[in-house]
């Protein structure tokens, strides 16, 4: 299981990477592993405003349909269109090619409420 240290995490198994005032996000390696083979991703609309904790995308696998929650407030600036034709990228490369959306951050102070890699790893370990 991968836990990149340059990311922040939620207890709902989303990750976020900050690039200036842009935040790229997706689901964690743990989440994709639990879901199994991803067969469809419902992406958010560009310009959609989201609130921290709000469901803004859906990942469908052979096992389940799961909401993806916004780690922070923001406005969707981009969705990963490649997932339309290749939803399996979420499984193959959850932290790189399998990202789901990018947001323009509304409130950077919300990042302090997220988990770092060590805290997320410990949280995942407590689930088993």
Buried (B, 14 or more C-beta within 10 A) or exposed (E): EEBBEEBBBBEBBBBBBBEEEBBBBBBBBBBBEBBEEBBEBBBBEEEBBBEBBEEBBBBBBEEEEBEBBBBBBBBBBBBBEEBEEBBBBBBEBBBEBBBBBBBBBBEEEBBEEBBEBEBBBEBBEEEE
